[in-house]
Amino acid sequence: MGLYRRILVTSSLLIFTCGRASAQDEFSHIRLKIGDTVYVTTSGEGELKGIVANLSASMLKVDGHEFSPAPNLKIEREGDPVWDGALIGAGIASLASLFVYPHSKDRVGVSLVAAGVGAFWGALVDFSIKGRTVVYKFGSRQASIEIGLRRGAASRGSSTVTVAAR
């Protein structure tokens, strides 16, 4: 089994079996600013759209309503990133160019130009669609894993894989 295959298998296993994941029980880690438009969904009140008036680790105030971390609480920020639309557009256009111009002598060049045009149109379409980004959901789990590969001159063909879970 090759070195890179071992790293791939090890990192995949670590990602799926990471045991040190903690539930969000406070608002200190969410990315919101005062003045952001949010949608707050609770089991009792349904969905509320409003402007963030105050935010602390234990309380969120939206248009006169106060929320604290509780089961069935979900907070979504209005808007989503545009880069994902650009990436989808670039991929679709690049793949389509291979079928539209199958006998082109410069397939790479044609694909790159198509990817640029597709990225522009994908970003434009994504910008025109107002989506939502989930910034808080009670009980959601977060984990991060750092994997590094170090090859030293003294190791002569052997490698050290460093894994740190936070």
CORSULCOR-V877721 format. One record per pair of residues at least 12 apart in sequence whose ideal C-beta (glycine too) atoms are under 8 Angstrom apart, sorted by sequence separation. I is the first residue (numbers start at 1). J is the second residue. D is the distance in whole Angstrom. If there is no record, write none. Layout:
BEGIN
I,J,D / I,J,D
END
This chain:
BEGIN
37,49,7 / 38,50,7 / 50,62,4 / 51,63,6 / 149,161,6 / 150,162,7 / 37,50,7 / 38,51,8 / 50,63,3 / 97,110,5 / 98,111,7 / 148,161,7 / 149,162,8 / 37,51,6 / 38,52,6 / 48,62,7 / 97,111,5 / 147,161,7 / 148,162,4 / 36,51,7 / 48,63,7 / 50,65,7 / 60,75,7 / 147,162,7 / 148,163,8 / 35,51,6 / 36,52,5 / 97,113,8 / 146,162,8 / 147,163,6 / 35,52,6 / 48,65,6 / 94,111,5 / 97,114,4 / 146,163,7 / 34,52,5 / 94,112,8 / 96,114,7 / 145,163,7 / 146,164,5 / 33,52,7 / 34,53,7 / 145,164,7 / 146,165,8 / 32,52,5 / 34,54,7 / 40,60,7 / 45,65,8 / 94,114,5 / 145,165,5 / 146,166,7 / 34,55,6 / 93,114,4 / 94,115,4 / 144,165,8 / 145,166,8 / 33,55,8 / 40,62,6 / 93,115,6 / 96,118,8 / 143,165,7 / 144,166,5 / 32,55,6 / 143,166,8 / 38,62,6 / 91,115,8 / 93,117,6 / 94,118,7 / 30,55,8 / 40,65,7 / 42,67,7 / 90,115,4 / 93,118,2 / 90,116,7 / 92,118,6 / 93,119,8 / 40,67,6 / 91,118,7 / 27,55,6 / 32,60,8 / 42,70,7 / 43,71,8 / 90,118,5 / 93,121,8 / 27,56,7 / 28,57,4 / 43,72,4 / 89,118,4 / 90,119,4 / 93,122,8 / 27,57,6 / 42,72,6 / 89,119,5 / 92,122,7 / 26,57,5 / 27,58,7 / 41,72,8 / 42,73,6 / 89,120,7 / 26,58,6 / 27,59,7 / 41,73,7 / 87,119,7 / 89,121,5 / 90,122,6 / 27,60,6 / 40,73,7 / 41,74,4 / 86,119,4 / 89,122,2 / 40,74,7 / 41,75,8 / 86,120,8 / 88,122,5 / 89,123,7 / 40,75,5 / 41,76,8 / 87,122,7 / 39,75,7 / 40,76,8 / 86,122,5 / 89,125,7 / 38,75,6 / 39,76,5 / 85,122,4 / 86,123,4 / 38,76,7 / 85,123,5 / 88,126,8 / 38,77,6 / 39,78,7 / 85,124,8 / 37,77,7 / 38,78,7 / 83,123,7 / 85,125,6 / 86,126,7 / 36,77,6 / 37,78,4 / 82,123,5 / 85,126,2 / 27,69,7 / 36,78,7 / 84,126,7 / 85,127,7 / 26,69,6 / 32,75,8 / 25,69,5 / 82,126,5 / 24,69,7 / 30,75,7 / 32,77,6 / 82,127,5 / 31,77,8 / 80,126,8 / 79,130,7 / 80,131,4 / 78,130,7 / 79,131,7 / 80,132,7 / 81,133,8 / 79,132,7 / 80,133,5 / 78,132,6 / 79,133,7 / 77,132,7 / 76,132,4 / 77,133,5 / 76,133,6 / 76,134,5 / 77,135,5 / 75,134,7 / 76,135,7 / 74,134,7 / 75,135,5 / 75,136,4 / 74,136,7 / 75,137,8 / 73,136,7 / 74,137,5 / 73,137,7 / 74,138,7 / 73,138,5 / 72,138,7 / 71,138,6 / 70,138,6 / 71,139,7 / 69,138,6 / 39,132,6 / 38,135,8 / 32,135,6 / 31,135,6 / 30,135,5 / 30,136,5 / 27,136,7 / 24,136,7 / 24,137,8 / 25,138,8 / 29,142,8 / 24,138,7 / 23,138,8 / 24,139,7 / 23,139,5 / 24,140,6 / 23,140,7 / 23,141,6 / 24,142,7 / 22,141,7 / 21,141,4 / 22,142,7 / 21,142,6 / 21,143,4 / 20,143,7 / 18,143,5 / 18,145,6 / 15,145,6 / 14,145,6 / 14,147,7 / 11,145,7 / 11,147,5 / 10,147,8 / 7,147,7 / 7,149,6 / 20,165,5 / 20,166,8 / 18,165,6 / 14,163,6 / 10,161,7 / 14,165,7 / 11,163,8 / 10,163,7 / 7,161,6 / 6,161,8 / 3,159,6
END
